[in-house]
Amino acid sequence: MPRIAGVNIPENKRIQIAITYIYGIGDSLGKKVLEEAKIDLNKKAKDLTAKEVNDLKDIIEKTHKIEGDLRRQVMVNIKRLKDIGTWRGSRHAKRLPVRGQRTKTNTRTIRGNVRKTMGSGRKPAAAPT
């Protein structure tokens, strides 16, 4: 199993898909990196040679911010927004949607699946005697 940037890449997937398991690398960036390394996009990850894996590691780690560094940068950016008291920072602090989405409905995931509607917690009606 190839290991790039501290992430185990799945062996049985095409390398174009497998490389997206690294945080910070999506479809388009993965395609650019593979073209730069001159690796066929349809090649399976288990079929990569040691040289190709080393080339991928070098290109990714030297030219792109990924995994821990990228996660740290995102956390610092959110902390900065909270510290300077912006609207977005306060929304992050309250764990609410940040980018203008509505909150009366459709925010179940960010609010932790809280159901506050009238019929959602109602007990079944008593059976007539």
MODELLER restraints for C-alpha pairs under 7 A, 6 or more apart:
rsr = mdl.restraints
at = mdl.atoms
rsr.add(forms.Gaussian(group=physical.xy_distance, feature=features.Distance(at['CA:1:A'], at['CA:8:A']), mean=6.39, stdev=0.5))
rsr.add(forms.Gaussian(group=physical.xy_distance, feature=features.Distance(at['CA:1:A'], at['CA:9:A']), mean=6.27, stdev=0.5))
rsr.add(forms.Gaussian(group=physical.xy_distance, feature=features.Distance(at['CA:1:A'], at['CA:10:A']), mean=6.59, stdev=0.5))
rsr.add(forms.Gaussian(group=physical.xy_distance, feature=features.Distance(at['CA:1:A'], at['CA:11:A']), mean=5.69, stdev=0.5))
rsr.add(forms.Gaussian(group=physical.xy_distance, feature=features.Distance(at['CA:1:A'], at['CA:46:A']), mean=6.67, stdev=0.5))
rsr.add(forms.Gaussian(group=physical.xy_distance, feature=features.Distance(at['CA:2:A'], at['CA:8:A']), mean=6.00, stdev=0.5))
rsr.add(forms.Gaussian(group=physical.xy_distance, feature=features.Distance(at['CA:2:A'], at['CA:9:A']), mean=5.48, stdev=0.5))
rsr.add(forms.Gaussian(group=physical.xy_distance, feature=features.Distance(at['CA:3:A'], at['CA:9:A']), mean=5.87, stdev=0.5))
rsr.add(forms.Gaussian(group=physical.xy_distance, feature=features.Distance(at['CA:4:A'], at['CA:57:A']), mean=5.75, stdev=0.5))
rsr.add(forms.Gaussian(group=physical.xy_distance, feature=features.Distance(at['CA:5:A'], at['CA:57:A']), mean=6.79, stdev=0.5))
rsr.add(forms.Gaussian(group=physical.xy_distance, feature=features.Distance(at['CA:5:A'], at['CA:61:A']), mean=6.92, stdev=0.5))
rsr.add(forms.Gaussian(group=physical.xy_distance, feature=features.Distance(at['CA:7:A'], at['CA:22:A']), mean=6.37, stdev=0.5))
rsr.add(forms.Gaussian(group=physical.xy_distance, feature=features.Distance(at['CA:9:A'], at['CA:18:A']), mean=5.73, stdev=0.5))
rsr.add(forms.Gaussian(group=physical.xy_distance, feature=features.Distance(at['CA:9:A'], at['CA:19:A']), mean=6.68, stdev=0.5))
rsr.add(forms.Gaussian(group=physical.xy_distance, feature=features.Distance(at['CA:9:A'], at['CA:21:A']), mean=6.79, stdev=0.5))
rsr.add(forms.Gaussian(group=physical.xy_distance, feature=features.Distance(at['CA:10:A'], at['CA:18:A']), mean=5.84, stdev=0.5))
rsr.add(forms.Gaussian(group=physical.xy_distance, feature=features.Distance(at['CA:10:A'], at['CA:45:A']), mean=6.92, stdev=0.5))
rsr.add(forms.Gaussian(group=physical.xy_distance, feature=features.Distance(at['CA:11:A'], at['CA:44:A']), mean=6.81, stdev=0.5))
rsr.add(forms.Gaussian(group=physical.xy_distance, feature=features.Distance(at['CA:11:A'], at['CA:45:A']), mean=4.83, stdev=0.5))
rsr.add(forms.Gaussian(group=physical.xy_distance, feature=features.Distance(at['CA:11:A'], at['CA:46:A']), mean=4.72, stdev=0.5))
rsr.add(forms.Gaussian(group=physical.xy_distance, feature=features.Distance(at['CA:12:A'], at['CA:44:A']), mean=6.18, stdev=0.5))
rsr.add(forms.Gaussian(group=physical.xy_distance, feature=features.Distance(at['CA:12:A'], at['CA:45:A']), mean=6.44, stdev=0.5))
rsr.add(forms.Gaussian(group=physical.xy_distance, feature=features.Distance(at['CA:12:A'], at['CA:46:A']), mean=6.59, stdev=0.5))
rsr.add(forms.Gaussian(group=physical.xy_distance, feature=features.Distance(at['CA:13:A'], at['CA:44:A']), mean=5.62, stdev=0.5))
rsr.add(forms.Gaussian(group=physical.xy_distance, feature=features.Distance(at['CA:13:A'], at['CA:45:A']), mean=6.20, stdev=0.5))
rsr.add(forms.Gaussian(group=physical.xy_distance, feature=features.Distance(at['CA:14:A'], at['CA:42:A']), mean=5.46, stdev=0.5))
rsr.add(forms.Gaussian(group=physical.xy_distance, feature=features.Distance(at['CA:14:A'], at['CA:43:A']), mean=5.53, stdev=0.5))
rsr.add(forms.Gaussian(group=physical.xy_distance, feature=features.Distance(at['CA:14:A'], at['CA:44:A']), mean=4.31, stdev=0.5))
rsr.add(forms.Gaussian(group=physical.xy_distance, feature=features.Distance(at['CA:14:A'], at['CA:45:A']), mean=5.92, stdev=0.5))
rsr.add(forms.Gaussian(group=physical.xy_distance, feature=features.Distance(at['CA:15:A'], at['CA:41:A']), mean=6.19, stdev=0.5))
rsr.add(forms.Gaussian(group=physical.xy_distance, feature=features.Distance(at['CA:15:A'], at['CA:42:A']), mean=6.70, stdev=0.5))
rsr.add(forms.Gaussian(group=physical.xy_distance, feature=features.Distance(at['CA:15:A'], at['CA:43:A']), mean=5.93, stdev=0.5))
rsr.add(forms.Gaussian(group=physical.xy_distance, feature=features.Distance(at['CA:15:A'], at['CA:44:A']), mean=5.44, stdev=0.5))
rsr.add(forms.Gaussian(group=physical.xy_distance, feature=features.Distance(at['CA:15:A'], at['CA:45:A']), mean=4.90, stdev=0.5))
rsr.add(forms.Gaussian(group=physical.xy_distance, feature=features.Distance(at['CA:16:A'], at['CA:30:A']), mean=6.32, stdev=0.5))
rsr.add(forms.Gaussian(group=physical.xy_distance, feature=features.Distance(at['CA:16:A'], at['CA:31:A']), mean=6.45, stdev=0.5))
rsr.add(forms.Gaussian(group=physical.xy_distance, feature=features.Distance(at['CA:16:A'], at['CA:41:A']), mean=5.31, stdev=0.5))
rsr.add(forms.Gaussian(group=physical.xy_distance, feature=features.Distance(at['CA:16:A'], at['CA:42:A']), mean=6.95, stdev=0.5))
rsr.add(forms.Gaussian(group=physical.xy_distance, feature=features.Distance(at['CA:18:A'], at['CA:45:A']), mean=6.97, stdev=0.5))
rsr.add(forms.Gaussian(group=physical.xy_distance, feature=features.Distance(at['CA:19:A'], at['CA:30:A']), mean=6.31, stdev=0.5))
rsr.add(forms.Gaussian(group=physical.xy_distance, feature=features.Distance(at['CA:20:A'], at['CA:26:A']), mean=5.12, stdev=0.5))
rsr.add(forms.Gaussian(group=physical.xy_distance, feature=features.Distance(at['CA:20:A'], at['CA:27:A']), mean=6.54, stdev=0.5))
rsr.add(forms.Gaussian(group=physical.xy_distance, feature=features.Distance(at['CA:20:A'], at['CA:30:A']), mean=6.54, stdev=0.5))
rsr.add(forms.Gaussian(group=physical.xy_distance, feature=features.Distance(at['CA:22:A'], at['CA:67:A']), mean=6.75, stdev=0.5))
rsr.add(forms.Gaussian(group=physical.xy_distance, feature=features.Distance(at['CA:23:A'], at['CA:66:A']), mean=5.93, stdev=0.5))
rsr.add(forms.Gaussian(group=physical.xy_distance, feature=features.Distance(at['CA:23:A'], at['CA:67:A']), mean=4.97, stdev=0.5))
rsr.add(forms.Gaussian(group=physical.xy_distance, feature=features.Distance(at['CA:24:A'], at['CA:66:A']), mean=4.96, stdev=0.5))
rsr.add(forms.Gaussian(group=physical.xy_distance, feature=features.Distance(at['CA:24:A'], at['CA:67:A']), mean=6.41, stdev=0.5))
rsr.add(forms.Gaussian(group=physical.xy_distance, feature=features.Distance(at['CA:24:A'], at['CA:70:A']), mean=6.99, stdev=0.5))
rsr.add(forms.Gaussian(group=physical.xy_distance, feature=features.Distance(at['CA:34:A'], at['CA:41:A']), mean=6.88, stdev=0.5))
rsr.add(forms.Gaussian(group=physical.xy_distance, feature=features.Distance(at['CA:37:A'], at['CA:55:A']), mean=6.29, stdev=0.5))
rsr.add(forms.Gaussian(group=physical.xy_distance, feature=features.Distance(at['CA:37:A'], at['CA:56:A']), mean=6.37, stdev=0.5))
rsr.add(forms.Gaussian(group=physical.xy_distance, feature=features.Distance(at['CA:78:A'], at['CA:89:A']), mean=6.55, stdev=0.5))
rsr.add(forms.Gaussian(group=physical.xy_distance, feature=features.Distance(at['CA:81:A'], at['CA:88:A']), mean=6.71, stdev=0.5))
rsr.add(forms.Gaussian(group=physical.xy_distance, feature=features.Distance(at['CA:81:A'], at['CA:89:A']), mean=4.48, stdev=0.5))
rsr.add(forms.Gaussian(group=physical.xy_distance, feature=features.Distance(at['CA:82:A'], at['CA:89:A']), mean=4.02, stdev=0.5))
rsr.add(forms.Gaussian(group=physical.xy_distance, feature=features.Distance(at['CA:82:A'], at['CA:90:A']), mean=6.04, stdev=0.5))
rsr.add(forms.Gaussian(group=physical.xy_distance, feature=features.Distance(at['CA:88:A'], at['CA:98:A']), mean=5.62, stdev=0.5))
rsr.add(forms.Gaussian(group=physical.xy_distance, feature=features.Distance(at['CA:91:A'], at['CA:97:A']), mean=6.57, stdev=0.5))
rsr.add(forms.Gaussian(group=physical.xy_distance, feature=features.Distance(at['CA:91:A'], at['CA:98:A']), mean=5.55, stdev=0.5))
rsr.add(forms.Gaussian(group=physical.xy_distance, feature=features.Distance(at['CA:92:A'], at['CA:98:A']), mean=6.55, stdev=0.5))
rsr.add(forms.Gaussian(group=physical.xy_distance, feature=features.Distance(at['CA:95:A'], at['CA:110:A']), mean=6.59, stdev=0.5))
rsr.add(forms.Gaussian(group=physical.xy_distance, feature=features.Distance(at['CA:95:A'], at['CA:111:A']), mean=6.93, stdev=0.5))
rsr.add(forms.Gaussian(group=physical.xy_distance, feature=features.Distance(at['CA:96:A'], at['CA:110:A']), mean=6.25, stdev=0.5))
rsr.add(forms.Gaussian(group=physical.xy_distance, feature=features.Distance(at['CA:96:A'], at['CA:111:A']), mean=6.76, stdev=0.5))
rsr.add(forms.Gaussian(group=physical.xy_distance, feature=features.Distance(at['CA:97:A'], at['CA:110:A']), mean=6.90, stdev=0.5))
rsr.add(forms.Gaussian(group=physical.xy_distance, feature=features.Distance(at['CA:108:A'], at['CA:114:A']), mean=6.34, stdev=0.5))
